[in-house]
């Protein structure tokens, strides 16, 4: 199941990207993979109630705009889902409460 965390570097830059853009994508790829796992582990801790992107960001100490795309990626691969709940964030806006799925829990359990 580890291959679910492989990053497709060719999707991280434009089609006809210059060499510097490709190099930047290649250099950030390992960080993306690690952050996906950190986000998933944080949601695992809150499996009953879930967390918002802002809560995951605060709990991990990671930048919110790095966390939210990782949540989207985890949703795409079926490890995280929208709980249906909404809560107010620090800017008084409704935010989705994300919850780890059984597939996500199984991945974390198998990696421990």
Residue pairs with C-beta under 8 A, 6 or more apart in sequence:
1 106
1 107
1 110
2 111
4 77
4 79
4 107
5 33
5 36
5 37
6 33
7 29
7 30
7 32
7 33
9 22
9 25
9 26
9 29
12 25
12 28
12 29
12 32
13 21
13 22
13 24
13 25
14 21
17 25
32 70
35 62
35 66
35 67
35 70
36 70
36 73
36 74
38 60
38 62
39 56
39 60
39 62
39 67
39 70
39 71
39 74
39 80
40 74
40 79
40 80
40 100
40 104
40 107
40 108
41 108
42 51
42 56
42 59
42 60
43 50
43 51
43 56
43 74
43 80
43 98
43 99
43 100
43 104
44 100
44 104
44 105
44 108
46 55
46 99
46 100
47 99
47 100
47 105
49 83
49 97
49 99
50 83
50 85
50 97
50 98
50 99
50 100
51 59
51 97
51 98
52 87
52 89
52 95
52 96
52 97
52 98
53 64
53 67
53 68
53 71
53 95
53 96
53 98
54 64
54 89
54 90
54 95
56 62
56 67
56 71
56 98
57 63
57 64
57 67
60 67
71 80
71 98
74 80
74 104
75 81
75 82
75 98
78 101
78 103
78 104
79 100
79 101
79 103
79 104
79 107
80 98
80 99
80 100
80 101
80 104
81 98
81 99
81 101
82 96
82 97
82 98
82 99
83 96
83 97
83 98
83 99
84 97
85 96
85 97
86 94
86 95
86 96
86 97
87 94
87 95
87 97
88 94
88 95
89 95
100 108
